[in-house]
Amino acid sequence: MSKKVNIKNEEWDFSVLENAPRFLIHRALQWELDREIGSGHEPFLKTSECRRALSNPDALKGTATGIVELGKSNTKTRPFEEAISFGIDWSQPRDELVRQFNNWLDAQESNGRLQAKPALGNPREAITMLCKISILRLKKAGLSQRIAAETFPRNQNYLKSLAKINWTTAAREVGKACKKRENRLKKIVQATGRKDWKRELY
């Protein structure tokens, strides 16, 4: 007999992100890892940011997905977005400006501000980690693979993709990812001089 649980689709079914833009997949993973370690925010799939990006992939270009020219960014600051002014000597050649900016980015990575490139990996790896978060949440709700299939008959395709992942080790791997993320958040807080990432960065 299936155990009745109260877990909403947006908490665990990330199938809508399968073909989403790369930046949105990584953004979702970062958001959901932060929820696992206590951000207290709603599921990423419920955010206006996610809905807007899924309905129009170009909607978020020029915001926190890369470099923003001051005065052209969204009025609402996104998590971890920071306005920084640069003094640029336009007499320098392009290669030199690029080199110096790369050096600056390297410095931000070393002090914890910049997300190291291998930390999230490619979109496929990010989707796999989201699937492991799905498994963790289903198990927390008391659902095994069989009971989940009985409880959510409309989510069979996504549940089949979860069946390819080891349910026994998923929680441990999510735990490792959360610990890594938590350590990075501590570095960000230290680098920015803020006291509490849950309150200050979101």
C-alpha positions in Angstrom: 0.0 0.0 0.0 1.4 3.4 -1.0 2.3 5.8 1.7 0.4 9.1 1.3 2.9 12.0 1.1 2.7 15.7 0.5 5.5 16.6 -1.9 4.8 18.9 -4.8 6.1 18.4 -8.3 8.2 21.6 -8.3 10.1 20.2 -5.3 11.5 17.2 -7.2 10.5 17.0 -10.9 13.1 19.0 -12.8 12.3 17.4 -16.2 11.3 20.9 -17.6 15.0 21.9 -17.4 16.2 19.0 -19.6 16.5 21.3 -22.7 16.8 24.6 -20.9 19.7 27.0 -21.6 22.9 26.1 -19.9 22.9 29.1 -17.5 19.4 28.2 -16.3 20.3 24.6 -15.5 23.3 25.7 -13.5 21.3 28.5 -11.8 18.7 25.9 -10.8 21.3 23.6 -9.3 22.9 26.4 -7.4 19.5 27.5 -6.1 18.4 24.0 -5.1 21.7 23.2 -3.3 21.3 26.5 -1.4 17.8 25.3 -0.4 19.2 22.0 0.8 21.6 23.9 3.1 18.9 26.3 4.4 18.2 29.3 2.2 14.6 29.0 3.0 13.4 30.0 -0.5 10.7 28.6 -2.7 11.6 25.9 -5.3 13.4 27.4 -8.3 10.8 26.2 -10.7 8.3 28.5 -8.9 10.4 31.6 -9.2 9.5 34.3 -11.7 13.1 34.1 -12.9 12.6 30.5 -14.0 9.2 31.0 -15.5 10.5 34.0 -17.5 13.5 32.2 -18.8 11.6 29.1 -19.8 9.0 31.1 -21.7 11.7 33.3 -23.3 15.3 32.1 -23.2 16.5 35.6 -24.2 14.7 37.3 -21.4 17.6 37.1 -19.0 20.4 37.9 -21.3 22.4 40.9 -20.1 21.5 40.3 -16.4 23.3 38.1 -13.9 24.3 35.5 -16.6 27.5 37.4 -17.4 28.8 40.9 -17.6 26.4 43.8 -17.3 27.1 47.3 -18.4 26.1 49.6 -15.5 22.8 51.3 -16.0 21.5 48.4 -18.2 20.9 45.7 -15.6 17.6 44.8 -14.1 16.4 47.0 -11.3 16.0 44.0 -9.1 19.4 42.7 -8.0 19.8 39.0 -8.4 21.5 36.7 -5.9 25.3 37.2 -5.9 25.0 40.1 -8.4 27.3 43.0 -7.6 27.8 46.3 -9.3 31.5 46.9 -9.9 33.0 49.9 -11.7 36.1 49.5 -13.8 38.6 52.1 -14.9 39.5 51.1 -18.5 42.4 52.6 -20.4 41.1 52.5 -24.0 44.6 53.2 -25.3 45.5 49.6 -24.5 45.1 46.9 -27.2 42.2 44.5 -26.9 44.5 41.6 -26.0 46.0 43.5 -23.0 42.5 44.4 -21.7 41.3 40.8 -22.0 44.5 39.6 -20.2 44.0 42.0 -17.3 40.3 41.2 -17.0 41.2 37.5 -16.9 43.7 38.2 -14.2 41.0 40.0 -12.2 38.6 37.0 -12.6 41.3 34.6 -11.5 41.7 36.7 -8.3 37.9 36.5 -7.7 38.1 32.7 -8.1 40.9 32.4 -5.6 39.1 34.5 -2.9 35.9 32.5 -3.3 33.8 35.0 -5.2 33.8 33.4 -8.6 32.3 29.9 -9.1 35.2 27.7 -10.2 34.4 26.3 -13.6 34.7 22.6 -12.7 32.4 23.0 -9.7 29.1 22.7 -11.6 30.5 20.9 -14.7 28.6 20.7 -18.0 24.8 20.9 -18.3 24.5 17.1 -18.3 26.4 16.8 -15.0 24.2 19.6 -13.5 21.0 17.8 -14.6 22.3 14.6 -13.0 22.9 16.3 -9.7 19.4 17.8 -9.9 18.1 14.2 -10.4 20.0 13.1 -7.3 18.4 16.0 -5.4 15.0 14.6 -6.7 15.9 11.2 -5.3 16.9 12.6 -2.0 13.6 14.5 -1.6 11.5 11.6 -2.7 13.3 9.4 -0.1 12.8 12.0 2.6 9.1 11.9 1.8 9.2 8.2 2.4 9.0 7.1 -1.3 10.9 4.3 -2.8 11.2 4.0 -6.6 8.2 1.7 -6.7 6.0 3.8 -4.4 7.0 7.0 -6.3 5.9 5.4 -9.5 2.5 4.6 -8.0 2.1 8.0 -6.4 3.1 10.1 -9.4 1.7 8.2 -12.5 2.0 11.4 -14.6 5.7 11.8 -13.9 6.7 8.4 -15.3 9.2 9.6 -17.9 11.2 11.6 -15.3 11.0 8.7 -12.8 12.5 6.4 -15.5 15.5 8.8 -15.8 15.9 8.6 -12.0 15.9 4.8 -12.2 19.2 5.1 -14.0 20.8 6.6 -10.9 21.9 4.7 -7.8 19.3 5.7 -5.2 21.5 4.4 -2.4 24.4 6.7 -3.0 22.4 9.7 -4.3 21.9 11.3 -0.8 25.6 11.0 0.0 26.6 12.7 -3.3 24.1 15.5 -2.7 25.6 15.9 0.8 29.1 16.3 -0.7 27.9 18.8 -3.2 26.1 20.8 -0.4 29.2 20.8 1.8 31.3 22.1 -1.2 28.7 24.7 -1.8 28.5 25.7 1.9 32.3 26.2 2.0 32.1 28.4 -1.1 29.3 30.5 0.4 31.4 31.0 3.5 34.3 32.3 1.3 31.9 34.6 -0.5 30.6 36.0 2.8 34.1 36.5 4.0 35.2 38.2 0.7 32.2 40.5 0.6 32.2 41.3 4.3 28.6 40.2 4.8 27.3 38.4 7.9 24.7 35.9 6.7 24.4 34.6 3.1 20.8 33.5 3.7 19.7 37.1 4.4 22.3 39.2 2.6 22.8 37.3 -0.7 19.2 36.4 -1.5 
